[in-house]
Amino acid sequence: MKKQCTIIGITGGSGSGKTTVAKRITRKLNHKGVQILNHDAYYLDRSSMPPEDRETINYDHPDAFDRQLSHLHLKELSSGRSVDCPIYDYATHTRKKETMHVGPCRVLIIEGIL
């Protein structure tokens, strides 16, 4: 029997305390089986664009995100499987080559502006 994963979404504007709330929930659950997934990790990779064009993108718009990959990862995690989450480089508006391994969990907290 597969373990069920509870997903908690925390949204709000920049500087609204999303990360603080996510960390407090994690502490209350004694860190046991809790993973935090930052929605910002799923910004689309803009490495194919010139750097000056990357600066003009509205990163608060839903089209700035790789929804297909984030939905796939949510489906995998909620089914008890691991994923390799992208790591986003805010300075260059590209994804790093490294990824963050996120394993199966009891509670998955997703925090981001959307």
N, C-alpha and C positions, 0 to 999 in steps of 0.2 A: 504494500500500500504506500503510495506516494505521500510525502508530507505536504500539507497545504501551506502556502505562503500568503500571509496577509500583506496587502499593499496599502501603504498610507501615502497620500499625496499632500505636499505642503507647497502652496503657491503664494506669490505676493511679489510686489515690486522690489527693485534693487534696494538693499539696505533695510528691508522690512523685518528681518529676524528669522528667516526661513531656516538657515543653518543652525542657529541657536536652538530653535524649537526641535529640529531633527536630532541634535546632540542630546538635548534634555530627554527626549523620548528614549533614545538609545541608553542613556544612563539609568532611567527608570526601569528599563527592561534588563538591567545588569549586563548589557552588551551581548547577551546570549542569543545567538541566531539572528542578529539584527545587521542588516546592511543598509548603507546610505548610498543612493545613486543620485548624482547631480545631473539634472537635465541639461545643463550647459555642456556636458561632455558630448552631447549629440548635435552640437552646431555642425552644419555642413562644412566639410573640408573645402577651403577656398584656395588651396595651393595652386590651382590652375589659373587663378586671376592675378593680375599685377597687384602688388601691395597697396598702391594708392587707391585702386578700385575696391579693395577689401574694406577700406576705411569708410566707404559710402553706404555700406549695407546697414539696414535697420535690423539689428540683432534682437530686438524685442518683438519682431514679427514672427508669426508661426512658420512662415516660409524659410526662415533662417535655420530651421532644425531638420535633421534627418529623421523624419517621422517613421519611415519604413524600418530603419535599424532600431530605433528606440522601441517600437511596437514589437518587433521580433525579440528583442532582449527581454522585454517585460513578459512576453508569452513563455519564453524559455525559463526564466527565473520562476515564474508562477507555477511552472510544471516541474520544478525541482531540478532543473539543469543549470549548469554554469554558463557564463558568458565572458567574453573579453571585451570590456567596455573601452571605448575610445578615450583618449586623454587630449583635451583641447588646449591649445596654446593661445591664450588671449592676446599676447603681444604680436603674433604673426597672423592670427585668424586662420590657423591651419591645425590639423590633427598631428599629434606627435606619432612617431613610429611605434613607441611603446603603448601598451594597453594595460588596463587594470583588470585583473581577474576577479570576478565576482561569482562566488559560489552559491549553492542553494542556501536558503535562509528561511527562518520562521516568519520574519517581518522584514519587508523591504520598504524603506522610506525613500520616496522620490521627492526631491525638492528642486524648484525652479520657478521661473517667472510665469510659466504657463500651467 
